[in-house]
């Protein structure tokens, strides 16, 4: 069902107040206009700059002395000789005025009795409780692939009319660009197309990277989610054989055919384990295996000092992830953001409310967002999170065994343009017992610095020397890691 059909259904049901929170005011206003034209309804539009004016024929003179919202509402209420729709633009900020709030409440009663509708199009994501209780919230959907293609074609046509451009793009590149524009607003799609064409007056295969870069910038500007680069394939990740097998089995479960077969779409996994053992790599492995965008959410960054702002940030983050779907949403170190939910906290119940919001969303959301939550401290996690059904599986990421360490050395040496055959990988694997993948990588980096400083070549002896001089975390925190492993036995599935 399109946005227009959904809106028309609400209006036909005679909802006296519809609230449309959106940053795309022109799109929302056009929806209301189209609905009014289809229904043959009188439409009035108010803004603080123009006052009340005709919503269909904008060139008509605005009603005098209606710039103030209270005056506008009073004026419209006394025009209800027959049903009409009235759009108020950015009214939320004016509702702190007692007079405007009083007039609005009386206006809603009049609209209800007259079979009319008051439509609030606002950039604000919250309304006073009395308005929120009376209003029906309507959220426009993000543009789908078909609408994105129409926006792209329209924008290219307009750009070509102003100053001719060359369009030489393959079907594969064109589909890739359309796919990567998903999750953006209509205005953002148009701006990105304008930007990629502006420099060379061309629209071609090379613009894919420009589109990706612009999308990352759009993500970062919101400050809620971070785009994470993933490896080209799983061969760049050592070990994790059981996790890789699990991913391969469920890769086709994302298709329509699998859902017709009766399979539910995979929802997420919880990754517990030793610091530096590769939980972050697991998140990247999942995104790489399923060829999905990987977005990282830092729960600690969601908290704000203002009442209600933290909950709004979490809702916005989850909503943004749904708009970007299909994606892998990586909730990094989840215990840091919601640890207080497991005990009595001094934050006035904020952690419990935030955690409750997350759990409800995890249970109810239907969009193809696969959650990967990572954690280091088991005791800090609320027990509700570990209950079966929250995640498809709980994996334990342990320190790599000898065979996996050998593979990790090979991967990191190849990444740094070194031939692994010139190194004794068996000796390196044996001398790095108890080291995590991250510690092995840093040992290679340190050995490279040493070799460069001495104007020599990197060899096996230099790496083993660095390993001997830097004890692993498994030794300095042996008791904690031992307790973590004991807890995981029988409760988690080994990732390797």
N, C-alpha and C positions, 0 to 999 in steps of 0.2 A: 504494500500500500504506500502510495506516494505521500509526501508531506501535505500536498494540497487535499488529497482525499481524507487524510487524518484530521486536518483542520476543519474541513467541511462537515465531517461527521460530528465533531464537537459543537459546531455552530448549529447544526440541524437539531442536536439534542438540547438546544437552548441553554447552554452554559452561560450564565450572565457575566462571568469574568474569566478570561483566558490570559495567562501570563506566559510570554515567550521570552525566556532569558537567552540572549544570543549576542555575539559580536558582529553578526552579519545582518545588520538592520535593513539594508536595501532588499535582501532576499526575503526576509520575513514580511516586510511591508508589501512586497509584490505578491506574496502568497495570499495575504488578506485581500488585496485588490482583486486578484483573480477569483477568489471565493465570492467576493461581493458582486462581481460582474456575472458570475455563473448563477447566483441566487437572485439577481435583480434587486439587491439590497442597497439602501442609501449608506454611504460611508463618509465618516468625518475623521480627520487626522489632526492631532494637536502636537505641537512642539513649543518649547518656551520662546523660540526665536520668531515663529510665525503666528502663534495662537491657533485657533480652530479654523480649518479650511476644508474645502471639498476634497475628499480622498480619491475621487476618480478623475476629475478635471482640475489638475493642480494649478492651472493658470488663473482660476477664479480668485477674487479678492478674499482675504481672510476676514473672519468676523472681528469687528473692532473690540478692543478692551478684553481680549480673551488670552493674553499672554500668560497671566498668572494661572497656575493649575487649578486653584480653587474656583476662580472665575470661569475657567473653561468648563469644568465639571458642572457648575451651576447652570451655565448656558446650555450645555448639551442636554442636561436633565429636563430642561423646560422646552425642549424641541421634540419630545417623545410622543408626538401626535400619532406616529406610526412607527413600527419597529425600525431600528437603525443600528449600525455598528459604529463604534467610536474607538479609534486607535490613539493611545497615549504613549508618546515616545520619551523614554528616560524619566519616568515619573518617580521611581524609587527614591531618588535623592531629595525629592521635595516633600516626602511623607513625614519628615521630622517636624514639619509645621503642623501644629494642632488643628488649625482651621482646614487645611487641605485634607488631613486625615478624616476629619468629621464629615466634610462634604463628600468624600469618596465613599464612606460607609453608607451615607444616605442615598448616594447615587446608585450603589449596587442594588438596594431595595427597589428603587424606581425602575432600573433596567430589568430586574427579574420580573416585575409585574407587567412591564410593557413588552416582554419577549425580545428585548434588545440585548446587545453584548458589548461589554467594555473589554478591549484587547490591549494589554500592557506589553509593549515591546521594549525591553530594557537590557542594558549591558550588565546590570547588577545580577548576581547569582543568588541573592537573598532578598526577601521582602519582609516587612513587619508581620508579626505572627497573625494579626487579625486579617490582613490581606492574603497571606499565604493560606489560611484556613478557608477563605472564600473563593480563591482562584483555582482554576484547573491549569496545571503546568503543562506546557507544550514545548518540547525541544525538537527543533528541526534536525533532521538526519544529516550526516555528512554526505557529500556527493559520492555516488557509486561510480563504477568504472564507466558506465554509459554516459552519465552526466559529465564526468571529467573529460571524456573525449569530446563532447559537445562544447565544453568550455574552452578546451585547447584549440579546436577548429575555429571557433568564433574569434578567439583572441588572435590567432594567426591571420585570419581574414582581415581583421581590423588593422593589425600592424602592417600588413601588405598594402592596404589601401592608403595608409599614411606615407609609407616609404617602402617600396617593393623589397621583398625578401626572397631568398632561395630556400626551397624545401626539398631536401634530398635525404630521406631517412628510410631505413629498411623496416619491414614489418616487425621484425624481432625487436629492434631498438625502440620502435614506436610503442609496442605493447609493454616493454620494460619501463618506459617513461610513464605511461598511464598507470601502471601498477605502483610505481614509486610515488606517484602523486596522491595516492589514497591516504586518507587520514588528515588531509589538509582542508582548510576552508576554501570556499569558492574564490574569495579574494586572494588567498595565498596562491592558489593554482594559477590565476591570471598573472599575478606579479612575477611568479617564477618563470612562466613562459615569456613574459616581456623581458626579463633580465637575461635569459639565455640567448635570446635573439638580438638583444641590443648591441652587443659588441661587434659581431661579424655579419649581422643581417642574414644569418643562415639558421636553419633548423635541421640538424643532421644527427648522425649516430654519436658524435663526440659530445653532444649535449647531455647524454646520460649522466656523466660525472657532475655536470653543473647542477642538474636536477637533484641528485643525491646530496650534494654539498648544501644546496638551498634548503632541502628538507631537514638536514641535521641542524642547520642554523635556526629553522623555525621551531624545532624541538627544544633546542637549548634556550631559545628566547623565553619559553614558558617557564624554565627553571625547575620543571617537575620530573622530566625523564631525560636520560642521557643515552644517546645512540652509541652502541658498542660495536667495534669492528669484530668480525668473526673470521676464523681461518677458512681457507678455500674448501677444505675437506677434512674428514676425520683422521686422515693419515698424519696430520700435523700434531695430533694429540696422542701421547703415549698411554698405554694401559686402558683402564676403564672398559674392559671387554664386556662385562655383564651389562653395564649401562648402554654400551653401543648396541648390543644385541636387543635390549629392551626397546631402544629407539627404532631400530630397524623393523621390529615386529609391528610397531604402532605408526610407522610412517604413512602407510596407506589407509590408516584408520581416520585420516583427516578428509577423505574423499566422500562424495555423496553416495557412492556405491557401498562403502562401509556402513554408512548410517542406515541405508535401506536394508542391509544385512542384519541390523539390530545393534551395531556397535555404537557406544557413546563416544563423543569426541574427547580425547585425552585432555585432562584439566590441569595437571601440574605434578611436580615432584618436590620433595623436601630433601635437601642435601646436607647431611651432618658430617662432621669430620675434623681432622687435624688441620691446624692452620698451615697454609702453604701446600697442602696435599693435592690441590687441583679442583676445588669446588668451583672456582671461577671458570676453569677450563671446561668443566661439565656443562655449565650454562652456555658457553660458546659452542660446545660440541652439539648440544641439542639444536641450537639455532642453525648450525652448519649442516647437520644431518637432515633437517626438515626444510632448509632453505627459507628460513623466516628472518625477519628483522629482529634484532636483539635490542631491547630497551632496558636500561638499568634504573631502578628506583632505590633511592637512599631513604629509608624510613625516618632516620634522624633529621633529615632536612625538611620534613613535613611539618615539624612542630613550630608554632608561632606563639608569641606572647599574648596576642589578642584573643579574646574568647570567641570560639566558633571558627576561627581562621584555620586552625590545624585540621579540623574535620573537613572544612571546605577544600583545603589543599589535597587531602587524600581522595575526596570524591572527584576532584578535577583530574587528579593523576590517573585514577582508574577509568574515568570517562575518556581521557585522552588515549589510554592504551586500547580501549575498545574502538576508538575511531581509527587507530593505526592498524587494527587487526587485518589479516592474521599476523600475530607477533608472538615472540617469547618475552615475557615480562620477568626480569630478574630482580627479585627483592633481596638485595645484598645485606647480609648480617641482620636478619630479621629480628633477632633477639634484642638488638640495640634499640630498635624502634618501639617494640611492644613488650619489653621485659617487665615493665611495671604492671602490666595486666595480670601477671602471675601472682602478684602479692599485693598487700596493702601499700599504696603509694601516696605520696604527698602532692600529687598533681591535680587533686580534685576530681579524680575519676576520668581524666582525659585519656590516659592510656587504655583504660577499659573500653571507652567509647570508640576510640580509634580502632582498637583490635576487633570490637564487635562489628564495626562497619566493614572491615576487611573480610571477616569470616562470612558475613551475610553476602557480600559481593562474590566471594569464592563459591558459595553454595548456589547462588541464583543466576549469575551471569551466563548468557548464552552465546556471546561472541567468541570467535576463535582466538582467545588469549590463553596461552599456555604459561602457567606460573612456575618459575624455578626459584625456590626460596633456599638460601644458604644460611647456615648457622654454625657457630663454633662452641657455644656454651649451652649444653642441653638443659641444665638446671634452671636457666633463665627463661626457658620457653614455657608459655602457658600450656597446660595439659590439653586444652581444647584443640590446639593446633596439631597435636600428635595423634588425635583420634582418627581411626580409619574412616575414609570417606572425604576428608579434607583434601588429601592428595591421592593421586593414583598409586604412588609408591614412595617409600622413604628409603633413600640410599645412604650408606655410610662410605665415605671416601677416606680410606686409610692411607698410610705411607706406602709408597711403591715397593714392590718386591724386587728381587734381583733382576729378573727378566725385564720388568717394566723400567727399572733404572737404566738398564742397558739401552732400551729403546729411547728413553728420554735424552740420554747423552747423544745418541745418533741424531735425533731431531734437532737439538740445539747446536750441534756442530755443523750440520748442514745449513742451518739458518744463517750461520756466520761464515759461510763459504769455506768450510773446512771439510776435507774428505774423511769420513769416519773410518775408512779402511786403514788410514795411517795412524790410528789410535788403537790401543788395547782396550776395547770396550769391556771385556770381561774383568780386567783389573780395575777399571773405573767403577763398574757396577759393584764389585766386591768391596772396594774401599769407601763406598758411599752408603753403606748400610745405615738405616735410620734417618737418612736425609730425605727431605721432601723434594718434589719436582722444582719448586721455586728455589730451594737452596742449591740444587744441582745447577740450575741455570746461572745463579749468581756466582757459583764457583767457577764456571766457565768464563764468565765476564771478568772476574778478578784475575784469573790466569791470563786472559788476553791482555789486560792492562799491564801485567807484569812482563809479559813477552814483548809488548810494544816498547815499554820503558827500557828494556835491555837490548832492543834491536834484534831480537831473536825470533824463533818460531815457536808456536804453541805446540806442546807435546803432552804425552800422558803423564810424565813425571811432574810437570808444572801443575796440572790439575789435581793430582793426588796430593801434592804438597799443600795446595790451598785448602783442600778438604780436611787435611789433618790439622791445620791451624785454626779452623773455624768449626767448633762443635755444633751439631744440629740441635734444633729445638726439642727433638725427642729425648735428648739427654738432659737439657736444662729444665724441662718441664715433664720429666718422666712419669711422676706420680699422676699428674692430671691427665696425661694421654692414656695411661694405663686404665684409669677409671672410665675414661670416655670409651675405650674399646670394650671394656666389660659391660658397660651399659648398652652398647650397640649390639652385642651378641643376642640373637634371638628377636631383636626388635627392628632391625634394619636389614636391608639387602645389600651385601657388599657390591660396590660399584665396579670392582675389578675381579 
